[in-house]
């Protein structure tokens, strides 16, 4: 039976924090799991980072060029890179 843990969505191939860089960001579930894992790692290391980008609420669903979801995933990648740099010390 598969685990319901967000961490179970992605195997820990490299271990934290480097493993966070290979975490796929193809779906909202994967993005939310990444955010949860990063926030947990930061708390465990007594570190703080700005909040992750907010999840879009204004998508029209028409597949626009420059969709709000593209911007969200791009911003989340930058947030993840900053988190990994902070966790790497």
N, CA, C and O atoms as a DFTB+ gen file, in Angstrom:
356 C
 N C O
     1  1       0.851      -1.183       0.000
     2  2       0.000       0.000       0.000
     3  2       0.889       1.237       0.000
     4  3       1.799       1.326       0.825
     5  1       0.659       2.195      -0.898
     6  2       1.481       3.399      -0.958
     7  2       1.295       4.273       0.267
     8  3       0.219       4.330       0.863
     9  1       2.356       4.941       0.619
    10  2       2.312       5.860       1.752
    11  2       1.547       7.113       1.378
    12  3       1.585       7.550       0.227
    13  1       0.844       7.700       2.359
    14  2       0.111       8.941       2.100
    15  2       0.959      10.164       2.426
    16  3       0.485      11.294       2.308
    17  1       2.186       9.956       2.829
    18  2       3.084      11.058       3.158
    19  2       3.470      11.826       1.904
    20  3       3.727      11.220       0.864
    21  1       3.515      13.184       1.989
    22  2       3.965      13.953       0.828
    23  2       5.361      13.555       0.387
    24  3       5.667      13.580      -0.805
    25  1       6.200      13.191       1.325
    26  2       7.580      12.816       1.021
    27  2       7.620      11.558       0.159
    28  3       8.583      11.332      -0.574
    29  1       6.563      10.732       0.249
    30  2       6.535       9.490      -0.512
    31  2       6.348       9.728      -2.003
    32  3       6.523       8.803      -2.797
    33  1       6.000      10.939      -2.397
    34  2       5.814      11.240      -3.811
    35  2       7.119      11.182      -4.588
    36  3       7.110      10.953      -5.798
    37  1       8.230      11.386      -3.912
    38  2       9.523      11.431      -4.592
    39  2      10.536      10.640      -3.781
    40  3      10.650      10.849      -2.573
    41  1      11.276       9.737      -4.416
    42  2      12.302       9.011      -3.670
    43  2      13.426       9.936      -3.235
    44  3      13.739      10.916      -3.911
    45  1      14.024       9.613      -2.103
    46  2      15.126      10.414      -1.567
    47  2      16.426       9.927      -2.202
    48  3      17.175       9.161      -1.596
    49  1      16.687      10.381      -3.434
    50  2      17.842       9.876      -4.166
    51  2      19.161      10.460      -3.704
    52  3      20.176       9.764      -3.696
    53  1      19.165      11.711      -3.325
    54  2      20.417      12.353      -2.935
    55  2      20.463      12.733      -1.471
    56  3      21.526      13.074      -0.953
    57  1      19.337      12.682      -0.803
    58  2      19.273      13.133       0.578
    59  2      19.189      14.637       0.635
    60  3      19.622      15.333      -0.283
    61  1      18.626      15.137       1.724
    62  2      18.499      16.591       1.837
    63  2      19.861      17.217       2.053
    64  3      20.732      16.545       2.607
    65  1      20.103      18.437       1.661
    66  2      19.178      19.253       0.883
    67  2      19.297      19.053      -0.623
    68  3      18.444      19.537      -1.368
    69  1      20.332      18.351      -1.096
    70  2      20.515      18.210      -2.546
    71  2      19.344      17.488      -3.197
    72  3      19.008      17.778      -4.346
    73  1      18.723      16.566      -2.498
    74  2      17.582      15.844      -3.045
    75  2      16.421      16.751      -3.384
    76  3      15.600      16.426      -4.242
    77  1      16.349      17.885      -2.716
    78  2      15.266      18.831      -2.993
    79  2      15.397      19.438      -4.384
    80  3      14.400      19.863      -4.968
    81  1      16.606      19.484      -4.917
    82  2      16.817      20.077      -6.244
    83  2      16.282      19.203      -7.369
    84  3      15.953      19.714      -8.440
    85  1      16.188      17.902      -7.148
    86  2      15.695      17.005      -8.192
    87  2      14.219      16.677      -8.017
    88  3      13.653      15.905      -8.791
    89  1      13.607      17.255      -7.012
    90  2      12.188      17.020      -6.751
    91  2      11.389      17.537      -7.935
    92  3      11.506      18.714      -8.276
    93  1      10.580      16.696      -8.576
    94  2       9.818      17.162      -9.733
    95  2       8.715      18.147      -9.350
    96  3       8.125      18.054      -8.273
    97  1       8.453      19.074     -10.238
    98  2       7.388      20.062     -10.037
    99  2       6.466      20.029     -11.250
   100  3       6.420      20.972     -12.040
   101  1       5.731      18.925     -11.383
   102  2       4.833      18.781     -12.533
   103  2       3.379      18.992     -12.158
   104  3       2.550      19.308     -13.012
   105  1       3.066      18.817     -10.875
   106  2       1.680      18.928     -10.429
   107  2       1.625      19.747      -9.149
   108  3       2.639      19.961      -8.486
   109  1       0.432      20.196      -8.817
   110  2       0.261      20.933      -7.570
   111  2       0.580      20.041      -6.373
   112  3       1.154      20.511      -5.391
   113  1       0.218      18.767      -6.441
   114  2       0.518      17.847      -5.334
   115  2       2.026      17.745      -5.102
   116  3       2.476      17.742      -3.957
   117  1       2.803      17.661      -6.175
   118  2       4.264      17.605      -6.032
   119  2       4.804      18.916      -5.482
   120  3       5.718      18.915      -4.658
   121  1       4.245      20.029      -5.931
   122  2       4.684      21.335      -5.429
   123  2       4.381      21.469      -3.944
   124  3       5.223      21.936      -3.177
   125  1       3.184      21.062      -3.533
   126  2       2.816      21.152      -2.117
   127  2       3.678      20.229      -1.267
   128  3       4.041      20.574      -0.142
   129  1       4.010      19.048      -1.805
   130  2       4.884      18.128      -1.079
   131  2       6.282      18.720      -0.933
   132  3       6.906      18.586       0.119
   133  1       6.771      19.368      -1.977
   134  2       8.080      20.027      -1.904
   135  2       8.069      21.111      -0.837
   136  3       8.983      21.185      -0.017
   137  1       7.044      21.948      -0.843
   138  2       6.951      23.029       0.147
   139  2       6.953      22.446       1.554
   140  3       7.648      22.954       2.434
   141  1       6.179      21.380       1.774
   142  2       6.128      20.754       3.098
   143  2       7.496      20.197       3.498
   144  3       7.918      20.354       4.644
   145  1       8.189      19.550       2.560
   146  2       9.505      18.979       2.859
   147  2      10.525      20.068       3.158
   148  3      11.326      19.932       4.082
   149  1      10.501      21.143       2.386
   150  2      11.442      22.247       2.611
   151  2      11.172      22.900       3.955
   152  3      12.101      23.149       4.722
   153  1       9.915      23.180       4.244
   154  2       9.590      23.822       5.516
   155  2       9.961      22.931       6.694
   156  3      10.415      23.427       7.725
   157  1       9.775      21.626       6.552
   158  2      10.164      20.695       7.608
   159  2      11.680      20.691       7.801
   160  3      12.164      20.700       8.933
   161  1      12.424      20.680       6.701
   162  2      13.890      20.702       6.790
   163  2      14.379      21.999       7.421
   164  3      15.311      21.990       8.225
   165  1      13.751      23.110       7.059
   166  2      14.142      24.398       7.639
   167  2      13.855      24.429       9.135
   168  3      14.692      24.874       9.919
   169  1      12.677      23.959       9.532
   170  2      12.335      23.921      10.958
   171  2      13.299      23.023      11.717
   172  3      13.742      23.364      12.814
   173  1      13.626      21.869      11.128
   174  2      14.540      20.936      11.771
   175  2      15.941      21.489      11.934
   176  3      16.692      21.044      12.802
   177  1      16.294      22.453      11.110
   178  2      17.614      23.079      11.182
   179  2      17.579      24.436      11.862
   180  3      18.589      25.138      11.908
   181  1      16.417      24.810      12.392
   182  2      16.219      26.112      13.057
   183  2      16.572      27.274      12.129
   184  3      17.168      28.262      12.556
   185  1      16.196      27.142      10.860
   186  2      16.438      28.187       9.870
   187  2      15.107      28.757       9.403
   188  3      14.070      28.100       9.498
   189  1      15.148      29.979       8.900
   190  2      13.915      30.559       8.364
   191  2      14.174      31.127       6.977
   192  3      15.278      31.571       6.661
   193  1      13.148      31.102       6.172
   194  2      13.190      31.590       4.804
   195  2      11.848      32.241       4.527
   196  3      10.843      31.898       5.150
   197  1      11.832      33.173       3.600
   198  2      10.562      33.808       3.242
   199  2       9.543      32.725       2.876
   200  3       9.925      31.608       2.526
   201  1       8.262      33.048       2.954
   202  2       7.244      32.053       2.592
   203  2       7.345      31.666       1.114
   204  3       7.843      32.440       0.296
   205  1       6.872      30.473       0.782
   206  2       6.869      30.078      -0.627
   207  2       5.873      30.936      -1.406
   208  3       5.012      31.580      -0.807
   209  1       5.983      30.949      -2.725
   210  2       5.027      31.731      -3.508
   211  2       3.609      31.196      -3.305
   212  3       3.417      29.995      -3.116
   213  1       2.624      32.086      -3.346
   214  2       1.244      31.630      -3.163
   215  2       0.756      30.840      -4.379
   216  3       1.157      31.100      -5.513
   217  1      -0.107      29.883      -4.115
   218  2      -0.713      29.092      -5.186
   219  2      -1.672      29.990      -5.966
   220  3      -2.480      30.695      -5.362
   221  1      -1.595      29.975      -7.289
   222  2      -2.463      30.842      -8.093
   223  2      -3.947      30.540      -7.881
   224  3      -4.348      29.396      -7.670
   225  1      -4.731      31.589      -7.946
   226  2      -6.187      31.436      -7.817
   227  2      -6.918      32.063      -8.999
   228  3      -8.149      32.076      -9.030
   229  1      -6.169      32.582      -9.972
   230  2      -6.799      33.325     -11.061
   231  2      -6.650      32.660     -12.424
   232  3      -6.843      33.325     -13.442
   233  1      -6.321      31.395     -12.480
   234  2      -6.159      30.716     -13.765
   235  2      -7.521      30.569     -14.442
   236  3      -8.501      30.163     -13.816
   237  1      -7.564      30.905     -15.724
   238  2      -8.817      30.803     -16.476
   239  2      -8.993      29.424     -17.102
   240  3     -10.081      29.092     -17.571
   241  1      -7.922      28.612     -17.112
   242  2      -8.008      27.261     -17.642
   243  2      -7.979      27.160     -19.159
   244  3      -8.308      26.109     -19.708
   245  1      -7.593      28.227     -19.847
   246  2      -7.580      28.210     -21.313
   247  2      -6.201      27.939     -21.897
   248  3      -6.034      28.005     -23.115
   249  1      -5.222      27.640     -21.078
   250  2      -3.884      27.336     -21.587
   251  2      -3.154      28.539     -22.149
   252  3      -2.449      28.435     -23.152
   253  1      -3.322      29.668     -21.508
   254  2      -2.714      30.915     -21.982
   255  2      -1.191      30.820     -22.021
   256  3      -0.580      30.131     -21.204
   257  1      -0.593      31.514     -22.973
   258  2       0.851      31.679     -22.998
   259  2       1.195      32.610     -21.839
   260  3       0.674      33.723     -21.765
   261  1       2.057      32.169     -20.944
   262  2       2.362      32.965     -19.755
   263  2       1.335      32.751     -18.655
   264  3       1.045      33.668     -17.887
   265  1       0.793      31.563     -18.577
   266  2      -0.211      31.218     -17.563
   267  2       0.325      31.490     -16.157
   268  3       1.528      31.409     -15.907
   269  1      -0.590      31.811     -15.255
   270  2      -0.184      32.074     -13.871
   271  2       0.518      30.866     -13.264
   272  3       1.350      31.022     -12.370
   273  1       0.195      29.656     -13.738
   274  2       0.858      28.459     -13.216
   275  2       2.316      28.405     -13.639
   276  3       3.154      27.927     -12.875
   277  1       2.641      28.880     -14.834
   278  2       4.044      28.930     -15.266
   279  2       4.839      29.836     -14.337
   280  3       5.946      29.491     -13.924
   281  1       4.281      30.983     -14.012
   282  2       4.939      31.907     -13.090
   283  2       5.089      31.315     -11.706
   284  3       6.110      31.511     -11.046
   285  1       4.064      30.584     -11.259
   286  2       4.113      29.953      -9.936
   287  2       5.254      28.939      -9.867
   288  3       6.057      28.964      -8.935
   289  1       5.320      28.053     -10.853
   290  2       6.366      27.030     -10.828
   291  2       7.759      27.640     -10.974
   292  3       8.713      27.142     -10.377
   293  1       7.888      28.695     -11.746
   294  2       9.180      29.388     -11.872
   295  2       9.578      30.003     -10.526
   296  3      10.722      29.868     -10.091
   297  1       8.631      30.676      -9.876
   298  2       8.913      31.282      -8.569
   299  2       9.238      30.210      -7.535
   300  3      10.101      30.407      -6.679
   301  1       8.546      29.079      -7.615
   302  2       8.803      27.991      -6.676
   303  2      10.198      27.413      -6.886
   304  3      10.846      27.015      -5.918
   305  1      10.671      27.360      -8.112
   306  2      12.036      26.891      -8.375
   307  2      13.065      27.823      -7.734
   308  3      14.037      27.357      -7.140
   309  1      12.857      29.126      -7.850
   310  2      13.774      30.078      -7.206
   311  2      13.729      29.924      -5.689
   312  3      14.770      29.956      -5.033
   313  1      12.531      29.757      -5.129
   314  2      12.372      29.584      -3.683
   315  2      13.106      28.323      -3.230
   316  3      13.785      28.322      -2.203
   317  1      12.959      27.243      -4.015
   318  2      13.626      25.983      -3.687
   319  2      15.140      26.162      -3.712
   320  3      15.828      25.682      -2.811
   321  1      15.672      26.844      -4.727
   322  2      17.116      27.072      -4.812
   323  2      17.621      27.866      -3.613
   324  3      18.684      27.563      -3.071
   325  1      16.872      28.872      -3.199
   326  2      17.262      29.655      -2.017
   327  2      17.245      28.786      -0.762
   328  3      18.122      28.907       0.093
   329  1      16.244      27.910      -0.654
   330  2      16.151      27.027       0.510
   331  2      17.325      26.057       0.556
   332  3      17.913      25.844       1.617
   333  1      17.666      25.476      -0.574
   334  2      18.786      24.533      -0.620
   335  2      20.090      25.240      -0.270
   336  3      20.920      24.687       0.452
   337  1      20.277      26.447      -0.771
   338  2      21.485      27.212      -0.437
   339  2      21.548      27.480       1.063
   340  3      22.611      27.367       1.673
   341  1      20.422      27.831       1.651
   342  2      20.377      28.097       3.089
   343  2      20.647      26.823       3.884
   344  3      21.405      26.845       4.854
   345  1      20.035      25.723       3.481
   346  2      20.221      24.454       4.188
   347  2      21.633      23.898       4.021
   348  3      22.125      23.170       4.883
   349  1      22.276      24.241       2.918
   350  2      23.635      23.742       2.662
   351  2      24.680      24.492       3.478
   352  3      25.833      24.072       3.573
   353  1      24.260      25.600       4.060
   354  2      25.120      26.362       4.946
   355  2      26.141      27.166       4.260
   356  3      26.927      27.853       4.913
